[in-house]
Amino acid sequence: MHDAPTGESPHKGKTGLKRVWNALFYSIDGLRAAFRHEDAFRQEVFLAAVLIPAALFTPAGGPGKALMIAAVLLVLIVELLNSAVEAAVDRISLENHALAKRAKDIGSAAVLLALINVPVVWGLVLFG
């Protein structure tokens, strides 16, 4: 007899430290792919490479510096998720479709809000 299907991916068999180890390399692959194929991600990485060290040299205290760095990292996180949505939508179909446009526009809006968040947080920490 066959077991009932679980709805899980057949690639989900790893557990414990082996799973964590594999996940680390999948994540590194994802960062490399985003850097290689996504212009916006590359630009935001370069921005982060400037802003994160700058945050460390501001007169803000530890929590303020942490907030400033977190705001910058949030941009990278949201951009990665947006790029993943775009890749998945494009994998399904390259034809113009209202739902595909909506998904991509919503992802883009999330990136915009994350970008707006950076000067707001930095301004409040440094001048608020």
Phi and psi in degrees as GROMACS dihedral restraints (atoms count N, CA, C in turn):
[ dihedral_restraints ]
;  ai    aj    ak    al  type     phi  dphi    fc
    3     4     5     6     1   -98.1    20    10
    4     5     6     7     1   146.1    20    10
    6     7     8     9     1   -70.6    20    10
    7     8     9    10     1   149.9    20    10
    9    10    11    12     1   -65.4    20    10
   10    11    12    13     1   141.8    20    10
   12    13    14    15     1   -63.0    20    10
   13    14    15    16     1   141.4    20    10
   15    16    17    18     1   -97.0    20    10
   16    17    18    19     1   -12.2    20    10
   18    19    20    21     1    82.0    20    10
   19    20    21    22     1     1.5    20    10
   21    22    23    24     1   -88.6    20    10
   22    23    24    25     1   153.8    20    10
   24    25    26    27     1   -65.9    20    10
   25    26    27    28     1   140.7    20    10
   27    28    29    30     1   -68.0    20    10
   28    29    30    31     1   -10.0    20    10
   30    31    32    33     1   -89.4    20    10
   31    32    33    34     1     3.2    20    10
   33    34    35    36     1   -92.5    20    10
   34    35    36    37     1    22.8    20    10
   36    37    38    39     1   -77.7    20    10
   37    38    39    40     1   -19.4    20    10
   39    40    41    42     1   -77.3    20    10
   40    41    42    43     1   144.6    20    10
   42    43    44    45     1  -137.0    20    10
   43    44    45    46     1   170.0    20    10
   45    46    47    48     1    64.0    20    10
   46    47    48    49     1  -146.5    20    10
   48    49    50    51     1   -63.9    20    10
   49    50    51    52     1   -32.1    20    10
   51    52    53    54     1   -61.2    20    10
   52    53    54    55     1   -40.7    20    10
   54    55    56    57     1   -65.0    20    10
   55    56    57    58     1   -44.4    20    10
   57    58    59    60     1   -63.5    20    10
   58    59    60    61     1   -43.3    20    10
   60    61    62    63     1   -61.1    20    10
   61    62    63    64     1   -47.1    20    10
   63    64    65    66     1   -63.1    20    10
   64    65    66    67     1   -41.4    20    10
   66    67    68    69     1   -61.5    20    10
   67    68    69    70     1   -36.7    20    10
   69    70    71    72     1   -59.1    20    10
   70    71    72    73     1   -46.1    20    10
   72    73    74    75     1   -72.3    20    10
   73    74    75    76     1   -32.5    20    10
   75    76    77    78     1   -63.8    20    10
   76    77    78    79     1   -39.7    20    10
   78    79    80    81     1   -65.7    20    10
   79    80    81    82     1   -42.8    20    10
   81    82    83    84     1   -62.0    20    10
   82    83    84    85     1   -41.9    20    10
   84    85    86    87     1   -59.0    20    10
   85    86    87    88     1   -40.8    20    10
   87    88    89    90     1   -65.1    20    10
   88    89    90    91     1   -42.3    20    10
   90    91    92    93     1   -63.4    20    10
   91    92    93    94     1   -42.7    20    10
   93    94    95    96     1   -61.8    20    10
   94    95    96    97     1   -44.7    20    10
   96    97    98    99     1   -63.1    20    10
   97    98    99   100     1   -43.5    20    10
   99   100   101   102     1   -63.4    20    10
  100   101   102   103     1   -43.0    20    10
  102   103   104   105     1   -66.1    20    10
  103   104   105   106     1   -38.4    20    10
  105   106   107   108     1   -72.6    20    10
  106   107   108   109     1   -39.3    20    10
  108   109   110   111     1  -108.8    20    10
  109   110   111   112     1   -11.1    20    10
  111   112   113   114     1  -118.3    20    10
  112   113   114   115     1   106.7    20    10
  114   115   116   117     1   -58.2    20    10
  115   116   117   118     1   -44.3    20    10
  117   118   119   120     1   -61.4    20    10
  118   119   120   121     1   -40.9    20    10
  120   121   122   123     1   -62.9    20    10
  121   122   123   124     1   -43.5    20    10
  123   124   125   126     1   -59.5    20    10
  124   125   126   127     1   -44.5    20    10
  126   127   128   129     1   -62.1    20    10
  127   128   129   130     1   -41.5    20    10
  129   130   131   132     1   -70.8    20    10
  130   131   132   133     1   -32.4    20    10
  132   133   134   135     1   -64.4    20    10
  133   134   135   136     1   -43.6    20    10
  135   136   137   138     1   -64.3    20    10
  136   137   138   139     1   -39.6    20    10
  138   139   140   141     1   -61.7    20    10
  139   140   141   142     1   -43.7    20    10
  141   142   143   144     1   -63.4    20    10
  142   143   144   145     1   -36.4    20    10
  144   145   146   147     1   -64.6    20    10
  145   146   147   148     1   -24.5    20    10
  147   148   149   150     1   -89.4    20    10
  148   149   150   151     1   -46.7    20    10
  150   151   152   153     1   -73.1    20    10
  151   152   153   154     1   -36.5    20    10
  153   154   155   156     1   -64.5    20    10
  154   155   156   157     1   -49.6    20    10
  156   157   158   159     1   -61.8    20    10
  157   158   159   160     1   -36.8    20    10
  159   160   161   162     1   -60.1    20    10
  160   161   162   163     1   -40.5    20    10
  162   163   164   165     1   -60.7    20    10
  163   164   165   166     1   -37.0    20    10
  165   166   167   168     1   -67.4    20    10
  166   167   168   169     1   -24.2    20    10
  168   169   170   171     1   -98.8    20    10
  169   170   171   172     1     4.9    20    10
  171   172   173   174     1   -77.8    20    10
  172   173   174   175     1   163.0    20    10
  174   175   176   177     1   -77.6    20    10
  175   176   177   178     1     3.2    20    10
  177   178   179   180     1   -65.2    20    10
  178   179   180   181     1   153.6    20    10
  180   181   182   183     1   -75.3    20    10
  181   182   183   184     1   179.1    20    10
  183   184   185   186     1   -54.4    20    10
  184   185   186   187     1   -49.9    20    10
  186   187   188   189     1   -62.7    20    10
  187   188   189   190     1   -36.5    20    10
  189   190   191   192     1   -66.1    20    10
  190   191   192   193     1   -43.9    20    10
  192   193   194   195     1   -61.9    20    10
  193   194   195   196     1   -41.3    20    10
  195   196   197   198     1   -61.7    20    10
  196   197   198   199     1   -42.5    20    10
  198   199   200   201     1   -64.0    20    10
  199   200   201   202     1   -41.0    20    10
  201   202   203   204     1   -64.0    20    10
  202   203   204   205     1   -44.9    20    10
  204   205   206   207     1   -67.9    20    10
  205   206   207   208     1   -40.7    20    10
  207   208   209   210     1   -61.7    20    10
  208   209   210   211     1   -38.4    20    10
  210   211   212   213     1   -62.8    20    10
  211   212   213   214     1   -39.5    20    10
  213   214   215   216     1   -69.3    20    10
  214   215   216   217     1   -45.0    20    10
  216   217   218   219     1   -63.6    20    10
  217   218   219   220     1   -33.0    20    10
  219   220   221   222     1   -60.1    20    10
  220   221   222   223     1   -37.3    20    10
  222   223   224   225     1   -59.6    20    10
  223   224   225   226     1   -45.6    20    10
  225   226   227   228     1   -64.1    20    10
  226   227   228   229     1   -41.8    20    10
  228   229   230   231     1   -62.1    20    10
  229   230   231   232     1   -48.0    20    10
  231   232   233   234     1   -66.5    20    10
  232   233   234   235     1   -37.7    20    10
  234   235   236   237     1   -63.9    20    10
  235   236   237   238     1   -39.9    20    10
  237   238   239   240     1   -61.7    20    10
  238   239   240   241     1   -44.3    20    10
  240   241   242   243     1   -65.2    20    10
  241   242   243   244     1   -41.0    20    10
  243   244   245   246     1   -61.8    20    10
  244   245   246   247     1   -43.9    20    10
  246   247   248   249     1   -63.9    20    10
  247   248   249   250     1   -37.2    20    10
  249   250   251   252     1   -65.0    20    10
  250   251   252   253     1   -42.1    20    10
  252   253   254   255     1   -61.7    20    10
  253   254   255   256     1   -46.1    20    10
  255   256   257   258     1   -61.7    20    10
  256   257   258   259     1   -42.3    20    10
  258   259   260   261     1   -65.2    20    10
  259   260   261   262     1   -41.4    20    10
  261   262   263   264     1   -66.1    20    10
  262   263   264   265     1   -42.6    20    10
  264   265   266   267     1   -62.8    20    10
  265   266   267   268     1   -44.3    20    10
  267   268   269   270     1   -66.3    20    10
  268   269   270   271     1   -31.6    20    10
  270   271   272   273     1   -65.7    20    10
  271   272   273   274     1   -36.3    20    10
  273   274   275   276     1   -70.4    20    10
  274   275   276   277     1   -46.0    20    10
  276   277   278   279     1  -168.4    20    10
  277   278   279   280     1   141.4    20    10
  279   280   281   282     1   -94.8    20    10
  280   281   282   283     1    -3.8    20    10
  282   283   284   285     1   -73.7    20    10
  283   284   285   286     1   152.1    20    10
  285   286   287   288     1   -68.1    20    10
  286   287   288   289     1   129.8    20    10
  288   289   290   291     1  -147.3    20    10
  289   290   291   292     1   141.5    20    10
  291   292   293   294     1   -59.2    20    10
  292   293   294   295     1   -39.0    20    10
  294   295   296   297     1   -71.7    20    10
  295   296   297   298     1   -35.9    20    10
  297   298   299   300     1   -64.2    20    10
  298   299   300   301     1   -43.6    20    10
  300   301   302   303     1   -62.6    20    10
  301   302   303   304     1   -42.9    20    10
  303   304   305   306     1   -60.5    20    10
  304   305   306   307     1   -46.3    20    10
  306   307   308   309     1   -60.0    20    10
  307   308   309   310     1   -45.3    20    10
  309   310   311   312     1   -67.6    20    10
  310   311   312   313     1   -40.8    20    10
  312   313   314   315     1   -65.7    20    10
  313   314   315   316     1   -38.5    20    10
  315   316   317   318     1   -66.5    20    10
  316   317   318   319     1   -41.3    20    10
  318   319   320   321     1   -61.5    20    10
  319   320   321   322     1   -42.1    20    10
  321   322   323   324     1   -63.7    20    10
  322   323   324   325     1   -39.7    20    10
  324   325   326   327     1   -63.3    20    10
  325   326   327   328     1   -37.4    20    10
  327   328   329   330     1   -63.2    20    10
  328   329   330   331     1   -41.2    20    10
  330   331   332   333     1   -64.0    20    10
  331   332   333   334     1   -43.6    20    10
  333   334   335   336     1   -57.5    20    10
  334   335   336   337     1   -46.2    20    10
  336   337   338   339     1   -63.8    20    10
  337   338   339   340     1   -38.6    20    10
  339   340   341   342     1   -64.1    20    10
  340   341   342   343     1   -38.9    20    10
  342   343   344   345     1   -67.3    20    10
  343   344   345   346     1   -40.5    20    10
  345   346   347   348     1   -63.4    20    10
  346   347   348   349     1   -35.3    20    10
  348   349   350   351     1   -60.2    20    10
  349   350   351   352     1   -32.5    20    10
  351   352   353   354     1   -61.4    20    10
  352   353   354   355     1   -57.6    20    10
  354   355   356   357     1   -66.5    20    10
  355   356   357   358     1   -28.7    20    10
  357   358   359   360     1   -63.8    20    10
  358   359   360   361     1   -50.5    20    10
  360   361   362   363     1   -64.0    20    10
  361   362   363   364     1   -47.4    20    10
  363   364   365   366     1   -60.3    20    10
  364   365   366   367     1   -43.8    20    10
  366   367   368   369     1   -62.4    20    10
  367   368   369   370     1   -44.1    20    10
  369   370   371   372     1   -66.4    20    10
  370   371   372   373     1   -39.6    20    10
  372   373   374   375     1   -68.2    20    10
  373   374   375   376     1   -44.2    20    10
  375   376   377   378     1   -83.2    20    10
  376   377   378   379     1   -30.6    20    10
  378   379   380   381     1  -125.8    20    10
  379   380   381   382     1    -6.0    20    10
